[in-house]
Amino acid sequence: MALPVLCGISITFLWAQQKEKITFKPHFVAAESFESVGVIDVNNDGKPDLVSGDFFYLNEGDGHTIFRNRHRLGDQPAYGEYFDDFATIPLDVNKDGRMDFITGGWFGEELRWHENVGTDGEWPAHVIAKIGNVETVRAWDLDNDGQVEIVPNTPGSPLHYFRLEGPGKFARYEVGDYKSHGLGFGDINGDGRGDFIISSGWIENTGNNEWVFHPDFDLGHDASIPIIVTDLNGDGNNDLIVGNAHSYGLHWYEQQVSAEGQRTFKKHLIDDTASQYHELVWTDITGDGKPELITGKRYRAHNGGDPGANDDVGLYYFTWDGKSFTKNIIAYGPPGVGKGTGIYMQVADLRGAGRKDIVVAGKDGLWVFFNEGIK
């Protein structure tokens, strides 16, 4: 009953007081409760389509009709309020020229890929490995060869990753017995190699799949996935942006290196008024060449069991001025008026307008927020 409110004329957007702000046009896609969505060209027509849970939505029509028709691709396993589908990573796994996707689940403890067989028929699911409870999955190019590796976040199992080494064939590589809710990847020490970031420290990439752990910080028990690695203040040292996935708080950690080479990370508050900052995206949506932080409250992350679970839900973007973040509200209010996130969202130019739109799946439905530019 709440969903029509969001797409009705009564919707309002609240904005931080700033000189320029982006206007977003909300677009309802589906009243599904899958928590992941991918942007994938399903039919190779050159236009980005949406894939979420059991369905894909072709980029057909325009205005209010775009993404309106849905097509079934299969049945994701359901466990209570959850679907065991915690990522939608595009990858042509079998090298047939069609984009497949990779996902994984907490309950089935599997990493799997779904084979794109086109727009007619269901997409077969192929198990890559049984790996333990999967919080979500990310794709990073770990060795700078231009090909992404697949990295599941398995809080109760050791850290590992998978490399596609032939059509449909993955090889598993162990990093170590690191168990963490929270995972990021980026170059911490400036040696040109990306390192892993977990809640209790960073894992240095020394090459040839050799890793060394440094307990230089503690991000808390429920760090976000991903943890963003970027040089915020321009001092040459990469900093961290971290959400509290299952309670209140969003922070950044300033990396400081002493003359003796000792690393410390100074914690700075971004926002403490919202809970369940589980999913973060760092990309330019204003068109000024500088990234913004897109995030929000994961709606019913633990089915109402987290601190702040019954607060209003919100989707936000944060601008960075070189010293601090400014919070801008895209959609905020009670469920059905505001919009919460799921566990894996996308930011992409869906209409060829030269502006990146925001695609958000979650237990409160699948929506697109079209970026209408700064007005």
TASULZI-V551068 format. One record per pair of residues at least 24 apart in sequence whose C-alpha atoms are under 10 Angstrom apart, sorted by the first residue. I is the first residue (numbers start at 1). J is the second residue. Records with the same first field share a line. If there is no record, write none. Layout:
I=J / J
This chain:
1=336
2=334 / 335 / 336 / 337 / 364
3=28 / 30 / 31 / 335 / 336 / 337 / 338 / 364 / 365
4=28 / 336 / 337
5=335 / 336 / 337 / 338
6=331 / 333 / 335 / 336 / 337 / 338 / 339
7=336 / 337
8=337
10=337
11=331 / 332 / 333 / 336 / 337 / 338
12=330 / 331 / 332 / 333 / 337 / 338
13=328 / 329 / 330 / 331 / 332 / 333 / 337 / 338
14=328 / 329 / 330 / 331 / 332 / 333
15=316 / 327 / 328 / 329 / 330 / 331 / 332
16=318 / 326 / 327 / 328 / 329 / 330
17=326 / 327 / 328
18=326 / 327 / 328
19=374 / 375
20=286 / 373 / 374 / 375
21=286 / 328 / 329 / 373 / 374 / 375
22=285 / 286 / 317 / 328 / 329 / 330 / 371 / 372 / 373 / 374 / 375
23=330 / 369 / 370 / 371 / 372 / 373 / 374 / 375
24=330 / 331 / 357 / 358 / 368 / 369 / 370 / 371 / 372 / 373 / 374
25=330 / 357 / 368 / 369 / 370 / 371 / 372
26=64 / 330 / 331 / 339 / 358 / 359 / 367 / 368 / 369 / 370 / 371
27=63 / 64 / 65 / 66 / 67 / 68 / 359 / 366 / 367 / 368 / 369 / 370
28=64 / 65 / 66 / 67 / 68 / 365 / 366 / 367 / 368 / 369
29=57 / 64 / 65 / 66 / 67 / 68 / 69 / 70 / 359 / 360 / 361 / 365 / 366 / 367 / 368
30=55 / 57 / 67 / 68 / 69 / 70 / 361 / 364 / 365 / 366 / 367
31=361 / 362 / 363 / 364 / 365 / 366 / 367
32=361 / 362 / 363 / 364 / 365 / 366 / 367
33=81 / 82 / 83 / 342 / 361 / 362 / 363 / 364 / 365 / 366
34=76 / 78 / 81 / 82 / 83 / 84 / 85 / 86 / 342 / 343 / 344 / 361 / 362 / 363 / 364 / 365 / 366
35=82 / 83 / 84 / 85 / 86 / 87 / 88 / 298 / 299 / 301 / 341 / 342 / 343 / 344 / 345 / 360 / 361 / 362 / 363 / 364 / 365 / 366
36=83 / 85 / 86 / 87 / 88 / 89 / 103 / 136 / 341 / 342 / 343 / 344 / 345 / 346 / 359 / 360 / 361 / 362 / 363 / 366
37=85 / 86 / 87 / 88 / 89 / 342 / 343 / 344 / 345 / 346 / 359 / 360 / 361 / 362 / 366 / 367
38=87 / 88 / 89 / 90 / 101 / 102 / 344 / 345 / 346 / 347 / 348 / 359 / 360 / 361
39=88 / 89 / 90 / 345 / 346 / 347 / 348 / 349 / 350 / 359
40=88 / 89 / 90 / 91 / 98 / 99 / 100 / 101
41=90 / 98 / 99 / 100
42=90 / 98 / 99 / 100 / 116 / 117 / 118 / 119
43=98 / 99 / 116 / 117 / 118 / 119
44=97 / 98 / 99 / 118
47=349 / 350 / 351 / 352
48=348 / 349 / 350 / 351 / 352
49=350
50=88 / 346 / 350 / 359 / 366 / 368
51=88 / 89 / 90 / 101
52=76 / 85 / 87 / 88 / 345 / 360 / 361 / 362 / 366
53=77 / 83 / 84 / 85 / 86 / 87 / 88 / 103 / 361
54=83 / 85 / 122 / 123
55=122
56=119
58=119
59=350 / 351
62=351
66=350 / 351
67=368
71=119 / 120 / 121 / 122
72=119 / 120 / 121 / 122 / 123
73=114 / 115 / 116 / 117 / 118 / 119 / 120 / 121 / 122 / 123 / 124 / 125
74=114 / 121 / 122 / 123 / 124 / 125
75=122 / 123 / 124 / 125
76=105 / 125
77=105 / 107 / 108
78=107 / 108
79=106 / 107 / 108
80=303
81=300 / 301 / 302 / 303 / 363
82=106 / 107 / 300 / 301 / 302 / 303 / 363
83=107 / 363
84=108 / 109 / 110 / 134 / 135 / 136
85=110 / 111 / 112 / 134 / 135 / 136 / 137 / 343 / 344
86=111 / 134 / 135 / 136 / 137 / 152 / 342 / 343 / 344
87=111 / 134 / 135 / 136 / 137 / 138 / 152 / 342 / 343 / 344 / 345
88=113 / 114 / 136 / 137 / 138 / 344 / 345 / 346
89=113 / 137 / 138 / 139 / 150 / 344
90=114 / 139
91=115 / 139 / 147 / 148 / 150 / 164
92=116 / 164 / 167 / 168
93=164 / 165 / 166 / 167 / 168 / 169 / 170
94=164 / 166 / 167 / 168 / 169
95=166 / 167 / 168
96=167
101=125
102=126 / 127 / 128 / 137 / 138 / 139 / 150
103=127 / 128 / 134 / 136 / 137 / 138 / 150 / 152
104=128 / 129 / 130 / 131 / 132 / 133 / 134 / 135 / 136 / 137 / 152 / 153
105=131 / 132 / 133 / 134 / 135 / 136 / 137 / 152 / 154
106=131 / 132 / 133 / 134 / 135 / 136 / 154 / 155
107=132 / 133 / 134 / 135
108=132 / 133 / 134
109=133 / 134 / 135 / 154
110=134 / 152
111=136 / 137 / 150 / 151 / 152 / 162
113=168
115=168
126=168
128=162 / 168 / 169 / 170 / 171 / 172
129=162 / 170 / 171 / 172
131=156 / 157 / 158 / 159 / 160
132=156 / 157 / 158
133=157
135=180 / 181 / 182 / 225 / 343
136=181 / 182 / 183 / 225 / 226 / 279 / 343 / 344
137=161 / 183 / 225 / 226 / 343 / 344
138=183 / 184 / 185 / 225 / 226 / 344
139=185
140=184 / 185 / 186 / 194
141=185 / 194
142=185 / 186 / 193 / 194 / 195 / 196 / 205 / 207 / 209
143=193 / 194 / 205 / 207 / 208 / 209
144=192 / 193 / 194
151=183 / 184 / 185
152=183
153=179 / 180 / 181 / 182 / 183 / 184 / 198 / 225 / 226
154=178 / 179 / 180 / 181 / 182 / 183
155=179 / 180 / 181 / 182 / 183 / 198 / 222
156=180 / 181
159=183 / 196 / 198
173=209
174=209 / 210 / 211
175=203 / 205 / 209 / 210 / 211 / 212
176=203 / 210 / 211 / 212 / 213
178=203 / 213
180=220 / 221 / 222 / 223
181=219 / 220 / 221 / 222 / 223 / 224 / 225 / 226 / 245
182=219 / 220 / 221 / 222 / 223 / 224 / 225 / 226 / 227 / 242 / 243 / 244 / 245 / 278
183=223 / 224 / 225 / 226 / 227 / 228 / 242
184=223 / 224 / 225 / 226 / 227 / 228 / 229 / 240 / 241 / 242
185=226 / 227 / 228 / 229 / 230
186=227 / 228 / 229 / 230 / 238 / 239 / 240
187=229 / 230 / 231 / 237 / 238 / 239
188=229 / 230 / 231 / 237 / 238 / 239 / 240 / 255 / 263
189=236 / 237 / 238 / 255 / 257 / 261 / 263
190=236 / 237 / 238
194=229
195=229
196=227 / 229
197=226 / 227 / 228 / 229 / 240
198=223 / 224 / 225 / 226 / 227
199=223 / 224 / 227 / 242
214=263
216=255 / 262 / 263 / 264 / 265
217=253 / 263 / 264 / 265 / 266 / 267
218=265
219=243 / 244 / 251 / 252 / 253 / 267
220=244 / 245
221=245 / 246
222=246 / 247 / 276 / 277 / 278
223=247 / 249 / 250 / 276 / 277 / 278 / 279
224=250 / 276 / 277 / 278 / 279 / 280 / 343
225=277 / 278 / 279 / 280 / 281 / 343 / 344
226=278 / 279 / 280 / 281 / 282 / 343 / 344
227=252 / 278 / 279 / 280 / 281
228=252 / 280 / 281 / 282 / 293
229=253 / 282
230=254 / 282 / 291
231=255
232=291 / 320 / 321 / 322 / 323 / 324
233=320 / 321 / 322 / 323 / 324
234=322
239=265 / 266
240=265 / 266 / 267
241=267 / 268 / 270 / 280 / 282 / 293
242=267 / 270 / 277 / 278 / 279 / 280
243=270 / 271 / 272 / 275 / 276 / 277 / 278 / 279 / 280 / 295 / 296 / 297
244=272 / 274 / 275 / 276 / 277 / 278 / 279 / 297
245=275 / 276 / 277 / 278 / 279 / 297 / 298 / 301 / 306 / 343
246=275 / 276 / 277 / 278 / 297 / 298 / 300 / 301 / 302 / 305 / 306 / 307 / 308 / 309
247=272 / 274 / 275 / 276 / 277 / 278 / 297 / 305 / 306 / 307 / 308 / 309
248=272 / 273 / 274 / 275 / 276 / 277 / 297 / 306 / 307 / 308 / 309
249=273 / 274 / 275 / 276 / 277
250=274 / 275 / 276 / 277 / 278 / 295
251=325
252=324 / 325
268=324
269=324 / 325
270=318 / 324 / 325 / 326 / 327
271=318 / 325 / 326 / 327
273=308 / 311
274=298 / 307 / 308 / 309 / 311 / 312 / 313 / 314
275=299 / 306 / 307 / 308 / 309 / 310 / 311 / 312 / 313 / 314
276=300 / 301 / 302 / 306 / 307 / 308 / 309 / 313 / 340 / 341
277=301 / 340 / 341 / 342 / 343
278=341 / 342 / 343 / 344
279=341 / 342 / 343 / 344 / 345
280=317 / 341 / 343 / 344 / 345 / 346
281=317 / 344 / 345 / 346 / 347 / 358
282=317 / 318 / 347
283=347 / 348 / 356
284=319 / 347 / 355 / 356
285=317 / 319 / 347 / 348 / 349 / 354 / 355 / 356 / 357 / 358 / 371 / 373 / 374
286=319 / 355 / 356 / 371 / 372 / 373 / 374
287=354 / 355 / 356 / 373 / 374
290=319 / 320 / 321
291=318 / 319 / 320
292=317 / 318 / 319 / 320 / 325 / 326
293=317 / 318 / 319 / 320 / 325 / 326 / 327
294=318 / 319 / 327 / 328 / 330 / 345 / 346 / 347 / 358
295=340 / 341 / 345 / 360
296=329 / 330 / 331 / 332 / 339 / 340 / 341 / 342 / 360
297=332 / 339 / 340 / 341 / 342 / 343
298=339 / 340 / 341 / 342 / 343 / 344 / 361 / 362 / 363 / 364
299=335 / 339 / 340 / 341 / 342 / 343 / 361 / 362 / 363 / 364
300=340 / 341 / 342 / 362 / 363 / 364
301=340 / 341 / 342 / 343 / 362 / 363
303=363
310=334 / 335
311=335
312=336 / 337 / 338 / 339 / 340
313=337 / 338 / 339 / 340 / 341 / 364
314=338 / 339 / 340 / 341
315=339 / 340 / 341 / 358 / 360
316=340
330=358 / 369
331=369
335=363 / 364
336=364 / 365
338=364
339=363 / 364 / 365 / 366 / 367
340=364 / 365 / 366 / 367
341=365 / 366 / 367
342=366
